[in-house]
Amino acid sequence: MSVVGVRRGQPGKEVLLSGNEAIARGAVEAGVQVAAAYPGSPSSEVLGTLGQVGDQFGLYAEWSVNEKVAVEVAAAASFAGLRSMTIMKPDGMNVALDFITAVSYSGCKGGMVVVLGDDPGAHSSSKEEDSRFLIRTAHLPILEPADAQEAKDMVKLAFKLSEKLKQPVVVRAVTRICHASGNVLIDAVAEQRRVPQVTPEDRFVTMAVFHDAQERKLEAAAQWAAKSGINSYEGRENAKTIIIADGPSYRYAREAVALLGLGNQVGILKLGMTWPLDEGILLKHLRKTHQVIFAEEIEPFTEGNVKALAAQHWGELGSLAFFGRESGHVVGRPNRSIGELDPDILTSVLEQVLGIPTRKRAKDYGSEARDLLPETMPKRELSFCAGCPHRASFWALQCALELDGRNGFVLGDIGCYTMGLGRTGYHMLKTVHCMGASVGLAGGFGKLRDFGFEQPTISVVGDSTFYHAVIPALINAKYNNSNFLTVVLDNGTTAMTGHQPHPGTGKTATGAPATRVGIEEVVGGLGISVFAHDPYDIEGTMRLVFDLLQQEGPRVLILRRDCALIAAKQAKKPRVYVDQKKCIGEDCGCNGFCSRVFGCPANIWEPEVGRARIDEAVCSGCGVCSSLCPQEAILVEEVV
């Protein structure tokens, strides 16, 4: 992450920033004083960047325990008159929606911006969700940047609009904005520091009577959009075909039009604000055109809204043909109306709609591309990192359940350990839904004994997930005396989203020391039995899990070992190697057990010689595989 440009960028100079860094810089330039978030890709780096520059620019940055709390922290700052920001992904929007819909009613005072990082294509998510539908339900304006420069600029506009409307404003940046980089022109940082104060006249209350005020604020937002120039048109004024595009889809549309040489034939209507609709600019161009193509990600949000607008004015618009997700013309890579767009997809749509002969790739394109790949490129599957303690934990859970013999099963959750669905976790997980759901589900299974249910149930969560969403489910389990085991895989960080701290790490978003909230203390305070063990001790872990499966009521086991990536940075790693004289491969019947079953990417089985070896460049040196080798052929030695 290049924070230097955010920290030292000089006004009038261009710097290379990712979209997330540009969003952070925009907040700094706007004078943000409080920012709160829970980490979640693709938006994690916004708060991470603000945390690193907080001391320099006099702002408070917080990794909150979950997204609902983060929005409430930001709202408190806004109620006191400060500019504030909260950042999340769609899953976090779901968690925070209760309060977001409430603060939309009550309004705010200082500018309050909600940054949403949607993930078309689900690059780093368990599901693909278009958050715009929920934002519309919350009656909040939506701004959508098309590149890093707009990401910075729109954040600043969002703060101004928020204070004009006395309403939070959402900036939606999808993965290709958050993680892509571009040149950004730096502006001066706001020097004025506001003093927080809640006056006797201030009151922020959610009441149904304010619903009318919500609608009037949206009308004011639409009027602002019409005057601000945030929505714009380019191309032939009376083009028979126009593309209505937003976010990075606008860039894809421009590239597709240029590739086909249609600049004098096809117009592009760019929507910087996708909700509420700027009806004026839309009706102006709908009156002049015959065909409309929608370029947006993920769902047909703008498409549906524009069609509804056209239906209201059908008498004055004449005959219009619409092509988009709903019509089946704009399709993603899986050949369905889901996923990301790209210039190739929009090029194909234009060819289809305009009847242009389809451009075809050379017949040997595929073979040439394959020839460029190195023959020695190793085959890798999605798996735990080499040395990840979760691999050992899942192995111990599997062995204990087999020993128990009652067809017990494991309920999964959101995090690195979600990969327990695949070979690297021995295909153990029966469910994966959302953060904390495994414990709630286990609590439900744990009350089915009266109906004849006898299978042991294990819920698996991470340490960050524990603080985020597990505690209410554990309280419920204690209150209702539900029978199940929760295993907390504590690797000392929020690993999957970039190693952000959480309440159990003893550090804040800025790296400063903080009061550590121990998992044992929290669970013990609920009156629930809690145990801790090192998952690298596979035999001991297996026996402990087995014993806990024989007990009754809710109980918690913490399997604690630092994330392998962090551990490797903090100390020299031991050398792990295979003694080829001891490894008899197929002759001992293991057939590459260390590679084939245990699934570590550093363990390589070479069937042509019937032996195992270790890729030392990948190996983290944990040595867990050595405890599973039947011939004791895998050895560990300390590096001096």
N, C-alpha and C positions, 0 to 999 in steps of 0.2 A: 504494500500500500504506500503510495507516494503522498505523504502528508506535507512534504516540504512546500509544494505549491500552495497549499491551503494556508500554511503557517507564514510563509515569507513572500508570497506573491505581491508584486508591486502594482499599484494602480496604473492602468494603461498598458500593462505587459500581458502577453499571452503565456499561459502555462499549460502543460499536459495534465489533465485530471480525468479520473474515472467519473462516471455519472454520480456515484455516491459521494465522492470527494467534492464534486461541483455543487451538489445539494448542500453539503456541509459548509462550503465556502459561501454559498448564497445566504445561508442562515447567519453566518458570522457577519457578512456585509450588512445584513438587515438589522443587526443588533440583537440577535437572540440571546437570552440570558439563562434560560433553563431548557434542557433537552432530556428526555427520558424515553427508554425503549427496552424491549426484550429482544435478544439477538434472534434473527431469522433471515436466511438468505432468500432473496438477493439484496436485502437492504441493510445488512448488519454493519457495513463499513461506515454508514453515515454517523451513527452514534460513536463508533470506534474512533473515527477521525475527530469528532468534537471533543471526545474525552482526552485525546492527545494534545489538543490546542486550547483546552479550557482555561488553564492558568494564564496563558498569554492574552486571551481575549475577554477574560472576566466572566466566563459562563460556567454554569453548573451542569455537568453531564452525569447521568445516572443510568446504570443497568438495573432496571426494576425487576421485581420478582416475576411479573407477567405483564401482558400488554394492557389489561384493564387498569392495573395500578399505575402503569406508565402514563396512560392518558389522564388519569386523575391527578398525578403529580404535575403534568403540563398544564392542566386546567387550573389548578390552584395558583400557579404562577400567573396565568392569564387573568384570573379573577383579581389578582393583586396589581394588575396593570403592566406586567412584564410581557415581553414577547417570548413565546415558548414553542417548542416543537416536540412531537412524538413520532416515532418511526416503527413500522411493523410490516409484516407480510400478510397476505389474505387470511391465513390461519389465525394470526394475531388479531385481525379485524373481527373475526368471529368471537374471539374471547372478549374483546373490548366493546362489542357492539352495544351492550346494554347501556354503558355509560355514554358512548358516543351519541346514541339516539337521544339520551337525556340532555346532554350539554347542547345539542342542537336546539332543543326547546328553550333552555335557560339562557343561551347566548354566552358570550364571553366579553372581556374588556381589552386586555392586551392582545395583540395579534397571536393567533394560535393556528399552527400549521400541522396537519397530519400527513406524513409521508408514507405512501403505500407502495411496496415493492411487489407487484404482481409477477408471476413466474410462468408465462406461456411456455408450453412444452415440458413443464415440471422438471427443470434441470436440477433443482435442489429441493424438491417438494414431493410429498406423497400424493398430492392431488393437484389438478389444474383448476383454478378458480378465478373468475372474473369479479373483482371486488366492486366494480362500478355499480352493480345492481344493489348491493347493500348500502353503498354510499347514497344512491338515489333514495332508498328507503329512509335514510337518515336525514334527507333534505339538505345535503351539503354540496357546495360547488366542487367541480372536479377540473383540475388543470392537468394537461398531459404533455410533457416535453418531448421533443423529437430528437434531441442530442444533448451532449453535456453542457454546451453553452446555454441552451434553453432551460436545462435543469437548474442551473444557478439562477438565471434570470426569473424563472417562474416562481421559485421559492420566495424571492424578494417581492414579486407581485402578489403572491398569496398572502404575505404578511399585511400588505397594504389593504388588500381586499377584505381580509378578516377584520381589520379594524374599522373599515368602512361599514361592513355589514353587522359588526358585533357578533360574529359567527365563525366557528372553525372552518378552514378551507383545506381541501385535500389536494395534494400533488401526487399523481399516480405515475410511477416510473417502473416500467417493466424491466426484465432481466437484461435485455440488450441495451438499455439505457444505464442501468445501475453498474454493470460490469464492463461496458465498453468505455474506451477513453477517447478524448478529443481535445483540441485546443480550446481554451477558455480565456476570454478577456477578463482580467481582474479589475474590479472597482474598489473604491475606498471602503474601509470598514466604518460602520456607524460609531461615532465617538461618544454620543450621549448615552449614559447609563441611567436607566430609570430607577427610581426608588419605589419599592413595592409598598402598596398601601390599599387597604380595603376601607372605603369611606362609609359613613353612616347611611348614605343613599344607595350603596351597592347592594344588590340582592340578585342571586342567581338560583332560580327555582324552576323545576320541571313541573309544568301543569298543562293540562289539555287545552286551556284557554289560549296558550301561546302557539297553538298549531297554525292559526291564521298568520301570526308573525313570521313563522317559518316560510310560509308561501310568499309573503311579501318580500322577505330577504332574498329568496330565489329569483323573484322578478327583478329586484335591484341588481342581482348578480348578472342576469342576462343583459340588462341595460348597460352595465359596466363593460361587459364583453363587447357589445356593439360599438362602444366608443373607444375602447383600449387598443384595438387592432390585434388582439390576441388570436382572432380568427382571420384568415386571409385567403385570397384567391390568386392563382397564377395560371397563365395560359390564355388561349383565345377567348374573348369575352362571350361569344355566342356559340361556344363549343356544343356540339350535339351529344357529346359524351363527357361526363365529368367523373372524377374520382373524389369521393369524400373520405379523407384520411386523417388519422390522428397518431400521435406518438411516433415511434420509429417506422410505422407503416407509411407515414408521409415520405420518409426517405426512400423506402422501397418503391413507392409509387413513382417518385421522380426518376429513379434509376430505370424502372421498367419503361416509362414513357420515353426517356432518352434512348434506351437501347433499341426501341422500335421506331425511332424518329417521328414520334407523334406529337411533338411539342406544339405544332400549329393546328392540331386536330382535337386533342384531349386536354381539358382543363383539370386542375387539382384544387379542391377546396379543403384547406387545412384547418382543422378544428383544434385550437390550443385549449379551449374550454369545451369539454364534451357534455357537461351537465351544469347548469341548465342550458338548453339549446339557445343559440343566438338565432332566433327565428327570422330576423330581418335578412341577414346575409344568406341564409339557406333558401328562403323563398325567392330572393332576388335571382339566384342562379338556377333554382328549380324551374322557374318560369321560362328560362332561356334554353333549357336542355331537353333531351329526349331519353337519354340513358344515364343511369347513375350506378357506379360501381363503389362498393364500400370496402375500404381497407382498414381493418382494425383487429386488435387482439384482446380477448380470446373469443368471447361470445358476440352475437349480433346486437350489441348494446346500442350503438349509434344508429345502426340499420333500423332497428325496431322503432326508435324514437323519431327518426326522420320519416319513416313510412307513416307513423301516426300523424305527424305534422302534415304530410302530403294529403292524407285522407281528409283532414279537416278543411283543406283548401283545394279539394279535387276539382271544383268547378272552374277555378282560375288557372290551374296548372296544365290542363290538357293531358294528353296521353304520356305516361312516364313508365319506363321499364327499369326495374331495380335488379341488381345483380350483387349478391353477397353471400354470407354464410347461410342465411335462411333459404335462399333459392338454390343452394348447392353449387354455385359457380365459383365461389372463393373457398377453396379447400386447403387444409393443411397437409403436411407430409404423409400422415397415415391415410390420406385420401378420404378424409372426413372433415367436417366443419369444426375442427378443433386444432389446437397447437398454434405454433408460430407461423407468421408469414415471412416471405423473403422476396427479393426482386424476381426470381424465377417464377414463383407462383403467380405474382401479379402480371408478369409478362404473358404467361399462359392464359390468364383471364382476359387480358386485352385482345390476344389473338382470337380467342373464342368469341368474345362479344362483338368484335369488329370484323370477324371473318378474315383475318390475316392468316396466310399460310404459316403453319407452325414451323419454327426453327428446330432443326434436328441436330443432335450431336453426331460427330463422326463415329462410324461403327467401331473403330478401335479405341474409342475414348476410355472405356472401362478397362481394357487390357493395359493401356498405357498407364493409367492411374495405379493399377495393381503392381506394375513393374517398378514403380517408383518406391514401393514399400520395401524396406530391408528384409531379406530372407530370414535374418536372425531375430527379427522382432519377437519377443516372447509373448505367448498367449496368456493374457491375464483376464480374470473375471472380477466382477465387483465383489469385494470382500473386505473383511477387517484388515487394518494395516498390520504389517509384520510386527509381532510382539504385542498386539492389542490384548489387554487383559480380558476383554469380552469373549474372545475365542476360548480361553481357558474356562471362563465362567459357564458358557453354554455347554461345553463338554462335560463339566461337572454336573450341571443340571440334567443333562441327558442321561448320564450314568446313574444318577440318583433315582430318576423316574423309572428307569429300567429295573433297578434293584427293588424299588417299591412294588412294582408289578400290578398296579391298579389302573393302568392306562391314564395316568395323569398327563396334563398338558400345560403349555406355557402361553400366556397372553402377552403380546408385544405392545410396544409403544413407539413414540417418535424420537429418533436420535440415531447415533451410529449403530446401535443394537437392532435397529429395524432390519439390518442385513441378516439377522437371524432367520429371516424368511427363506434365505438361500442356502447353498451348500456350506458356506462359511460358518453358518449357525446351525447346520445339520437339519435344516428345514423344520425347525421346532415350533415356530410361532403359529398359533391358530388364528390370532386376530391382530390387526394393526389399524387404528382409527385416528385418534388425535391425542395430544399430550394429556397424560393422566388417565386416559380411558381404560387402560389395562387394569388399574386398581378398582375403578368403579365396576367394571365387568366382573372382576374376580369377586367383588363383594356380592354381586348378584348371583354368581355361580355358588358362592359359599353359603347361600341360604336355601339351596334346593334339596337339602338332605331329606326333608320331610316327604319329598316326592320320589325318593329312591335314588338320588344322585350320590355316588360314592367316589367319583374320580377326584384326586388331588388337583388343586389349581394353583399355579404360580404366575404372578404378575411380575413383569420385568420392566423397570424404569431406570432412567439415568439420574445422576445427582442434580443436575439443573432442572430436569423435569420434576423431580421430587418437590422442589421449592415452588415451581410454577403452578402445578395442578394436582398434586397427589394428596396433600394434607387434608382437604375436605373429605376425600374418599376414605382416608384412614379413620377420620373422626366418625364417619358414617359406619364403618366396619366395626369400630369399637362399640359404638352406641347400640348396634344391632347384633353384635357378637357373631359376625360372619366368619366363616372358616376358610382361610386361604393364607398362602405365604407370598409376601412381596419381597422381591430381590432388587435392591438398589445397586446398580453398577456404578460405583463411585470412582471416576477416573480423574477427579480433581479439577474439572473444567467443563465449559460448554463446548465440547470438542467439535461437534459436527458443523457449527456455524463459524468457527474461527478462534476457539480457545478464549472466549470472553469469560470474565469472572462471574461468580454467583455468590449468594450469601454464605456458602460453605467454604469459600476460598480465602476469606480474610482480606480481600482486595476490592477496591472500587473501580469504576470505569476509567479513572485517571491513573490507576496503579497505586494509589495511596492505601495505607493500611486501614482495615475496617474491622469491626467486631464480627467474629466468625460465629455463624449460627450452625451448630453441629446437628447432623441428622439424628445421632443417637439421643441428643437432648430433646429434640422435637418429638421424636417417636416415644421416648420414655415419658415425656410429659403428658402424652395421651394415655398412658397406662398400658401401652402395647409392648410385648416382649421384643427386644431388639438385640441382634448379634452382629458381630463384624468378623471378617476373615479375609485372608489374602488369596485371591483366585489362582495365583501361580502355584500355590499348594493344592494341586488338583485332588489328590487323595483326601486330604483333610477337608477340603470344600465339599467333595462328594459325600463324605460321611456326615458332615454337618447338615447338608441339605436333606439327606435321607432322614436323619433324626428329626428335623423340623417338620418334615412331611407327616410324621406320626403324631404330632401334637394337634391340639384343637384351638380354635379361635383365630383371630388375626395375629400375625407375627411378621417381623421384618428382619431380613438378613442383608447386611451391607457387605458387598464384595469390593474391597478397596485396593486399588493399585493405580498409580499415576498413568495417564495416557502415554503410550509408547513414544509418541512424537515429542512430547514435552520431556520425558525422561531421557531420551537420546540427546537432547540439547543440553541437558544439565550436567551430564557426566559421560565419561568414556564408556562405551558399551563393550561388554565381553565379546570374545570371538566364539562363534558357534560353528562347528564343522562336522562333517561326516567322516568317520574313520572307515575308509573303503575296505579295509581288511575285515572289520567286524560286520559291515553292512552286507548281508548275503541276499538282500532284495527278495526276489521271487521265491528263492529256496526256503525262506522262513515263513512264507505265506502272507507277508504283510502287503506285498505288491505296492510299495510306496505309500504306506499308511500315513507317514508324516506329511506327504504332499497331497495324496488323493483324498483322504478323509479329514485330516486336521485343517487343510485348506489354507495354510500360511503361504503368502506369495513368495516368501524367501525359500521355501522348500520346493525343490524341483525334482520330479521323478523322470529318469531317463530310461524309457522302456527298451531302447535299442541295446542297452548294456545291462538292464535289470538292476540299476543302482539308483540311490538317491544322492543328491548333492544340495548344497546351500549357496544361494546367491548372496555373497557377503555384502554386496552393495545395497541390497534390499533389507537384509536381516537386521533387526534392531538389537539382537543379542539377549533376548529375554530367556532363551533356553528352555521354554516350556515344552517344546517338541521332544527334548531329550528325555523327559520323564515318561513319554509315551512310546519310546522306541523299544520293541521287544528284545532286540539284540544289544541294547545299550551302545549302539554304534554312533549316536549323535552325542558329541562331547562339547563341553563348555569350558573355556579357559579365560581367566581374567587378563585383560590387556594392561600391560604395565605402562 
